Amino acid sequence: MAENKSSSQSVDKKHKLPALPASVIWMISFGFLGVQMAFSLQSSNMGRIFQTIGADPTKLGAFFILPPLAGLVVQPLVGYYSDRTWMPKLGRRIPYLLIGAIVAVIVMMLLPNAGSFGFGYASLTALWFGAITILFMDLSSNVAMQPFKMMVGDMVNDDQKGFAYGVQSFLSNTGAVLASVFPFLLTALGVANTAKKGVVPQSVVISFYVGAVILIICSLFTVFRVKEYDPATYARYHNIDENANKKSENMFKLLAHAPKVFWTVTVVQFFCWMGFQYLWTYGTGAISKNVWQAVNPASAGYQAAGNWFGLMSAVQSLAAVVWSLVIARVPNNLHKQAYSLGLALGAVGFGSVFFIHNRWLLIVSFILIGIAWASMMAFPFTILTNALSGANMGTYLGLFNGSICLPQIVASVLSFGLFPLLGSSMPVMILLSGILLLVGALSVGIVHETYAE
């Protein structure tokens, strides 16, 4: 357990963050497993759920704008206010984690039932209910997720940050594996994978229920096993004035003074997250069209493709788990090379989905996509937090979330024009994802790592 230190206790004479036991680093991030389960259930099933309740495939992008929009607004606020929060029994970040986890659990119970309340197939009520619940699910998941990244920045020194974010990547992808295989396993156990028109199958509904339970349990592990540094100790370890995080700061001014690496990594992130947004939007439809030759969301073939996309998402996450263990050991001087390589392999994986019509060959594609995902989960945050001092750490990490949310919003808005322009072909949209990842891999070259004094 990371022990609280009173202001009267001595600290390292060099005022550096101390090395933490590996067990503490794991506990700081353990709740991330549950939060990522929520995100993975959402991302791997959103397209399936909305098409099942009657959404127009040409307008799917509209529903995918809401989650990143929520993150764009909420995460900087969580960062800003948690920088200025201190509750003696809970700490700085953990109160926000608790609130986000509780709300996320409630919404996870509602989302998969969007078609079960008698609103009618393709009715505006059903679609609006789905849209509002997905908005609140992403909002609450963002509130729960950001504290984990912030606690690494708060408590882990530069030498261990690569390992810490690698652990987060490992845990998040382990959660994603579990979330992605649930519908497939439940179907194999005899749970219905089809339902009447407009109703989400029970295999998906029960998966969300199980994910909600795991989310709250994992979050409580972090709540009860981690003690954040009190303000005085935090200030000394980060070589800042104790009042630095109490001042009212203008976020736009903070952005203006962000380290250069904040912006160069954001360029890389822009292309990568656009690519993954199209995977989540069109992945099920692309596999259904290429492998099952099915386009009707009510058909058994389409729902089978939905399960297979979930299973491939698990393959992606499992590959990311393994790759996370690799990149956790990458030395600081090789961050950029490993980052670029991971994205380039992901580009190959995305591009191959367009050409593959055999479901088993998709395993190779999603292994490569998983390597890119692990790289995106670890390197950007390691590079950024190494360049930041302890002042406004949470605010900067919250603002950096814009490099994740904005590209998703842009991708969704552009899809209204791109999708029909590219022949309304979902496989072609996944090919476009591959091109975007390749551009991201090449743009890593503009990143120059720096370290805070």
N, C-alpha and C positions, 0 to 999 in steps of 0.2 A: 504494500500500500504506500502511496506517496504521502508522506507525513507533512502536515502543516508545520511551519516554523514560525515562532513568534518573532516580533521585531527585535527583541533583546538578544536573540541567539546569533551566534557568529555565522558568517557565510564565507565562501571561498574568497580569499584575498584578492583574486583577480576578478571577482564579481562575474563569474561565468556560471551558467546553468550547470548543475552537477549531472554526472552520468546517472541515469536511472536503471534499476534492474529491469531485465527484459520482461519480468512478470508485471511490473507497473505499466510499461509501455503497452502490453497486451490489454491490461484492464482499462487503460485510457480509451482504447478503441473498441472494446468488446461490443458495446451497444451498436456500433456501426453495422454489425452483422444483421441485426434486426431492422435497422433503418433501410439498409440496402435491399432487404427482402421486400419491403413495402415498395421501393422504387422499381424493383425488377418485376414484381407482380403487375405494377401499373404499366411499365414500358412494354412488357412482352404481351400484355393482354388488352391494351387500350384500343388498338386497331380492331381486334376481334370483337370486343364488347360493343364498340360504337357501330360497327357494320352489322352486328347481330341485332341491335335494337333499331336499325333502319337508317343509319347515316348514309348520305350520298358519298360514294368513294371519291368523287371529284372534289369534295369539300371536306375531306378528312382533316386537312391541314388546319382548319378552323379550330378543331377541338384540341389540337396539339399546341396551339398558341398559349392557352391558358396556364399550363403548368410552368413553363419558363418565365412567363410574365409574373406569376406569383413569386418565383424565386428571385427575379430581378428586383422586386420591391422589398421583399421580406428579409433576404439575407444581409444586405447592408445595414438594415435596422437592427437585426439581431446582433450583428457585430458591434455596431455603435453603442447600443444600450448595454450589452453584456460587458463591454470594456469599462463601463461606468457603474456596474453592479457589483455589490459584494454582500452576500448573505452568509453570516458566520457558520451556519450549519450546512449550507449547500454550496457556497462558493460563487464564482463569477459566471461560468458557462452552464453549469448543471441545471439551474432553475429553468432556463429556456429549453434545455433538452427534455425535461419532464413535461412541460406544457405541450411541446410539439408532439411527443410520443403519445400522450393521452388523446389529443385531438385526432392524430393519425389513426389510432385504433378504432375510434368511433366511425370515422369516414370509411375505413376499410370494410366495415360491416355493411355500409350502405351502397358503395359503388357498384359491386357486381349484381346488385338487385335492381339496377336501373330499369330493367325490363320486366320486373316481377310485381309491380304495383298497379297493374291494370291500366297504364297510361295509353297503351295501344302502339302497334308497330309503326315506326317512323313518325310518331306524333311529336309535336314541338315540346310537349310536356316531358316526355321520356328523354328527349335529346337535351333539353335544358337541365333536367335533373342530373343526367350523366355529366354534363359540362360543369355544373356547379360543384358536384361532389368531387370531380377530378381536380378542380381548382383548389378546393379545401384540402384534398389529400396531398397535393403537391406543396401547398403552403405549409401545412403542418409537418410534412416530412422534411422540408427545408429548414424549418425551425429546429427540428430534432437533430438534423444531420450536421449543421454548421458548428455546433459546440465541440464536436469531436475533432474537427480539423483545427479549431482554435486552441484546444487544450494541448495539442501537439506543439503548436507555435509557442504557447505559454510556458510549457514545462520541459520540453526536450531540447537538448543542446544541438549545435550544428553537426557534430560528429554522428549523432544518433538519429537525426531527422530522416535521412534516407531510409533507415531501418524502420522507423516509426510509420512513415507513410506507406512503406512496403507492407507492414502489418495491417494497416487500414485497407490497403488494396486487397490483401489476402482475405481478410474478414468480410469485406464488402462483396467480394466475388464468391466466397463460400455461401453467403446469404443469397446471392443471386442464383447459384446452382440449385439450392433448395427450393427457392421460389419458382424457378423455371420448370423444374421436373414435377412439381405437385400435380398439375392437371393431367400430365401423362401417366403418372403413377396411380392417381385416383381412378382414371379411366381403366387402367389395367386391373385394378381391384374391383371393378364392376360399377363404379359410380357413373351415372349417365353423362355422356359427353355431347349429347344433343338435347334439344328442348323444343317446345312449340315455337312457332315463328315469333321473333321479337323478344324471346326470353333467353338469358345467358345460361348455359348448361351448369349443372350442379358441380361438375368437376372444377370449374373456374370459381364458383361461389365459395365452395368449401376451402379452396386454396387460399382465398383472401382471409377467411376466418382463421385458419391456422397461422398465416403470416402475421395477423394482428396479435395473436397470443405470444408468438415468438418475439415480436417487436418489443412488447412491454417487458418481457422477462429479461431480454438482453440489455435493454436500457437500464434496468434496475441494477444489473451487475456493476455497470459503470458508476451509477449514482451512489451505491453503498461501498464500493471498493476504492474509489479515488477521492483524494482530498486535494483541492487546488491550493496553490501558494497564496498566503494572505497578501494584501496590497503592499505591505512594507518589504516582505521578502521578495515578492515579484519585482518590485522596483529595483532592489539591489542586484538581483540576478541579471536584470536586463540593462543595468547601468542607466536608469532613467530616474527622473524626479518622481516621488510618490504621487504627486498631484497631476502628473502628465496625462493620466487617463481620466481625470476628473473634469478637465476643461471642456467647455462646449466648443466643438470643432465643426466647421463647415465642410461637408463631404466633398464638395467641388474643389475646395482649396486643398484638401488632403489628396485628391486625385492629381491636382496640378503638381504636387510635390512627391508623387509616387516614384519609386526607383524606376529607371529605364526598363529594367527586366520585366516589370509589371506589364508594360505595353507590348514588348516583343513577344512574350509568352502568350499574351492575349491574341496576337495575330495567328499564332499556331493553333490556339484553341478554337478560333473562329471557324477554320476549315474543318477541323476534326468533329466538332459538335454539330455542325450542319450535316455532315455525313451520317452520324449516328441518329440524328433526328429522322432522316429518311428511312433508316433501317426500322425504327420503331413504328413509323407510320405505315410503311408499305411492305414490311418483311413477311407478314402472314400472307398477304395477297400475292406477293411475288412467288413464294413457295407453292401456294395453292395453284397458281396459274402454270408454273413451270413443271411441277412434279405431279400434281393431281388433276391438272387440266380442269379445275373447278373455279368458278367465279361467283357462284351463288352462296352468300353467307349462311343460308339455312341448310345447305347440303351437307351430307356426311363427309364428303371429300374436303370441303372447306374447313370444317371443324377438325378433321384429322390433320390438315395442314396447320391449323392453329396449335394443336398439341405438338406437332413436329417442330414448329418454330419455337415453342417453349422449350422443347428438348434441346434444340440447337442453341438456344440462349443459355442453357445449362452447360453445354459443351464450351461455348464462348467463355462463360464464367469459370469453368474448371481450368481451361487453358490460362485464363487470367490469374487464377490462384497459383498455378505452377510458375508462371512468368513473374508474379509478384515476389516469390521467394528468390528468384534470380536477381531481379532489379534491386531488392533490398540490400544486396551485397555489392552493388555497383559503386566503385569509388567516385568521389566528387568530380574528379577530372575526366570521367567518362560519361557523365550524365547526358550530355547532348548527343553523343554518338548512339547510346542505347535508346534514347528517346526517339531519334530519327529512324533508327532501324525498326523499332516497334511499330511506328506509324506506317512505314513502307510495307511491312508485312501485312498490316491490316488492309492497306489499299489493295493488295493482291487478293486477299480474302473477299473483300466486297466485290471486286470486279468479277471474280470467278462465279459468284452466285448467278450472274446474268446468263452464263453459258451452261450451267449444270441443270440436268433434268432427272438426275438420280438422287434420291434423298440421302443415300449413304455417303455419297461424295461431298455433300454439304458439310459433313463433319470436318473435313480439311479446311473448308472455307471459314467455318466459325472458330476453329482453333486459331487461325491467323487473325481473325477479328478480335478474339480474346486477348491476343498479345498486344494489339493496339490499345484495347480498353485498359489493360493493366498499366500501360505506359502513361495513358492520359490521367489515370487516377493517382499516380505517384509523382512523376517528375515535375509537373507544373507547380505543385504545392511545395515540393522540396526546394526548387529553385527560387520561388518567391519568398518563402519564409526565411531562407538563408540571407536574403537581401534586406529584410525588415528588422528594425529595432523593436523593442517591446512596446513602444508607444503606439496606440491605436492599432494593435495587431489584429484584433477582431474586426474592426471597421475595414481595414484593408483587405482582409480575407473575404468579408462580405461583399465589398465592391468588386473584388476579383471574380466573384461568382457571376458578374455580368459577362465575363468571357465565356461562360457556359450557357447562360440564359439567352443573351442577345442573338447568338448564331442560331439557336433553336427557333426563336421568334422569326428571324429573317428567313430561315429555311421554310417555315410553315407558310409565311406570307408569299414567298416566291413560288411555292408549290401550286398556288391557284393558277399561275401562268405556265409554269414549267411542266406540270403533269399533263395538261392537254397538248402542249407544244411537243412533248415527247411521246405522243400517241396514246396517252392515258395508259401507259404501260408501267406497271409496278416493278417488273424486273429491270427496266431501264432506269428507274429511279435509284435502284440499288447500285447499278453500274455507275451512276453519277456520284454516289457516295464514295466509291473507290477512287474516282478522280479527285474528289475533295480531300480524301486522306493522303493521297500522293502529294498534293500541293502543300498540305500541312507538314508532311515529312521533309520536304525541301525547305520550307520556311523556318525550320529549327535553326538553320544556319545564321539567322539574324539575331539569335539569342546569345547574350554575353553574360555569363554568371558573375554576380558580385556578392560580397559578404558584408553584413553590417558590422560596424566597429564594435 
